[in-house]
Amino acid sequence: MLLLATWEAAFRTFQWRPFIFPAPSQVLDAMLNMLGISSGFGKPLHAGWPLVAREPLDSSPLLSRVLHSPLISADLVSAARLVVGFAISVMLGAGLGAVMWRWIAVDDFLGPVFLGLQTLPSVCWVPLAVLVFGLSETGILFVLIMGSAFGISLSMRDGLRTIPPLYHRAGLMMGARRWRLYRHVLLPAALPALASSLRQGFSFAWRSLMGAELILVAERRGLGFLLKTGQDYSDIAQVVAVMVVMVVIGILADRLVFAPIERRVHLRFGLAGAG
């Protein structure tokens, strides 16, 4: 808060150009404008600040304007893409990770390849997606999956390697064979690795999705499209506002969804303290 206050005070004192370095209040105005709310926090102080006159034709209720605003619509579009693409990435990546853990020869062949593909920036998949799938939803999902599945598979493989060999031998001694060994012994033991893979994979998937939406303009417009719109209109305040929204969504998803899942699984298996 002190940093933002200093930033705002410096902007108003030195009269910086807003199209080069906007103030936090102007970023707030841009965010509220994308929510269908007109505000003037970035305007000079005046009577009635920060309220601004509403357009005569805009007589819809505030809640209705917010729910149908570009920012909420973009959030829902990006969330839908993330759910579908991330689910595919988890199934594909976890399955490949389990295969590499189970068969050393497969790991020797695919492990280095997946490691190299993981280091490849997700936006590098965009040209291939355009050539193969065009500017479509499939192209965006392709970039999301390719940008996250390899990281999930490697994380899953490394996590499964932490399973004590004693579990495998104990399961065999107690009569667990074939699918029963995996169903009742190895799969439950792999849950901590899967929980950690989900948390790491989400960060890869979120970055890949934003990069894909920024370049691939499909019919449904997500947060990446709003970021691109701000760039096209040289609206730095909107660009920064969308970036703030992306960061907040990523933090909330990690703290409210994946971190609790990982913590509960680790507590269940005695891998973390109760405090």
Summary of the structure (lengths in Angstrom):
residues: 275
radius of gyration: 23.9
end to end distance: 29.6
largest distance: 81.2
contacts: 855
relative contact order: 0.12
helix: 74%
strand: 0%
